[in-house]
């Protein structure tokens, strides 16, 4: 059984540790966001309608997932006419960790 000093030491060692990984796992914990990220890493850039067709999910649902990925700085969007296309931010340290995990 651990003593209170040992418990305190363990708690201190966990503080602030790998917070970026925690964020990555919380965002990619959703199956569709994970698949979207995998698709974008494999294909480079895709439009919302193409992602929706590949995953057989509604365009509005894909848009919401991409909004979360964009707010987390994993992807960046670009408007091309009436279409929105997204690509992974491969230079971002979090995305580099995702690439290594996948």
C-alpha positions in Angstrom: 0.0 0.0 0.0 1.3 3.4 -0.9 2.1 6.0 1.8 0.7 9.5 1.5 4.2 10.9 0.6 4.4 8.4 -2.3 0.9 9.3 -3.4 1.7 13.0 -3.4 4.9 12.4 -5.4 3.0 10.4 -8.0 0.3 13.1 -8.3 2.9 15.8 -8.8 4.6 13.7 -11.5 1.2 13.5 -13.4 0.5 17.3 -13.3 0.8 18.9 -16.7 2.3 15.8 -18.2 1.4 15.0 -21.8 -1.5 17.4 -21.9 -1.2 17.6 -25.7 -1.7 13.8 -25.9 -4.8 14.1 -23.6 -6.2 16.7 -26.0 -5.4 14.5 -29.0 -7.1 11.5 -27.6 -10.2 13.5 -26.5 -10.7 14.9 -29.9 -9.9 11.7 -31.8 -11.9 9.6 -29.4 -14.9 10.0 -31.7 -14.9 7.3 -34.4 -15.8 9.7 -37.2 -13.2 12.4 -36.3 -10.6 9.7 -36.1 -11.6 8.4 -39.6 -11.7 12.0 -41.0 -8.2 12.6 -39.7 -7.0 9.3 -41.1 -8.5 10.2 -44.5 -7.0 13.6 -44.5 -3.6 12.3 -43.6 -3.8 9.6 -46.3 -5.3 11.8 -49.1 -3.8 15.2 -48.2 -6.9 17.4 -48.9 -10.6 16.6 -49.3 -13.8 18.5 -49.6 -16.6 18.1 -47.0 -18.9 16.4 -49.5 -16.2 13.9 -50.5 -15.5 13.0 -46.9 -19.2 12.6 -46.3 -19.5 10.3 -49.3 -16.6 8.1 -48.3 -17.7 7.7 -44.7 -21.4 7.5 -45.6 -22.3 10.3 -43.1 -24.3 13.5 -43.7 -22.5 16.6 -44.9 -23.7 18.6 -41.8 -22.3 15.9 -39.4 -18.9 16.0 -41.2 -18.9 19.8 -41.1 -19.4 19.7 -37.3 -16.6 17.2 -36.9 -14.3 19.3 -39.1 -15.2 22.4 -37.0 -14.0 20.6 -33.9 -10.8 19.4 -35.7 -10.2 22.9 -36.9 -10.7 24.4 -33.5 -8.2 21.9 -32.1 -5.7 23.1 -34.8 -5.5 19.6 -36.4 -6.8 20.7 -39.8 -7.2 23.9 -41.8 -10.0 24.8 -44.2 -10.1 26.6 -47.5 -13.1 27.7 -49.5 -13.0 26.8 -53.2 -16.1 28.3 -54.8 -19.0 26.9 -52.8 -17.1 24.0 -51.4 -15.0 23.8 -48.2 -11.9 21.6 -48.4 -9.7 20.6 -45.5 -6.2 19.4 -45.1 -4.2 18.4 -42.1 -1.8 20.9 -40.5 1.2 18.6 -40.9 3.6 21.2 -39.4 1.7 21.4 -36.1 3.4 19.4 -33.3 0.1 17.8 -32.3 -0.5 16.6 -35.8 3.0 15.2 -35.9 2.1 13.2 -32.8 -1.1 12.0 -34.5 0.9 10.9 -37.5 3.3 8.9 -35.3 0.3 7.3 -33.4 -1.5 6.3 -36.6 
